Amino acid sequence: MKIAFFSSKRYDEKYFKAANQSQHELVFFETKLAERSVSLAEGATAVCVFVNDHVDRPTLEGLARLGVKYVALRCAGFNNVDLEAAENLGLKVVRVPAYSPHAVAEHTLALLLTLNRRIHRSYNRVREGNFALDGLVGFDLHGLTVGIIGTGKIGSIVASLFQGFGCQVICHDKFENESLILAGASYVDLETIFSQSDVISLHCPLMESTHHLIDAASISKMKKGVTIVNTSRGGLIDTAAVIGGLKNGHIGNLAIDVYEEEDSMFFEDQSALVMQDDVFARLLTFPNVLVTGHQAFFTDTALTQIASVTLQNLNDLAADGSCKNEVKAD
């Protein structure tokens, strides 16, 4: 099978070639998949895409005309794919539902601890010979109430990690995790998450119902000084509303690994370019904001698993047309 990879980086090529062992023909393109770049997939049976590729109806129609049969997501999220169009066109879509939930969960805690204890600022100071502690005051996590929105595999691990710090964990999800309840967590409605949480951590998928889950209305219900962490999907947060909350002091800290307009910036070296996104530029001016560029998943364990599961998904489809990791329109 010929597989065309889009939004490809050197690490993708390294891990997929290692997992492939010359079984399939792999071709790698740094270009994002979109209607204008569909022609690169000519001769391929499958395309492999990532979070910021544009797999909308026009793109899928172009792929179908080329004879592409499969769209393999090397990620868990699939909000960038028009699943209804794919089904109508006869294209099967598969994903990697759990490449390494521990990687994302651990990065969530790394972001929070770094921002809370101002480790990034302290690191820079010490390298310049400045050992002053002014401006580096943090807070104890022990005893705080942490609200987890979304308790799938990642959210459940994050909840357990916070419990290890001695936090009171409250959760919100359509499906309750009994093991978290037995460990002392409780499930509540969103209003309670917003009103009672000292820290809110987002781990739900991006859907129409969760788009801008964190907006001006929800922020107004939160505790003054709340800390918000997002390692899920950028569109969960209304960035303009969060900037307003940071300016008036209602939001005490913000740590994000994702951004709602990230597809024009993330995964690329733009250090020599003038930033065109004024909203993101404003976000970076706050001393109580920490941003990483969608790297929460980025561990050797996760990359190995992503490559292995993606190729197995395609092998399953080629064998009998079915795959346990197929995603379909509701």
Summary of the structure (lengths in Angstrom):
residues: 330
radius of gyration: 21.0
end to end distance: 29.0
largest distance: 64.6
contacts: 1057
relative contact order: 0.14
helix: 40%
strand: 17%
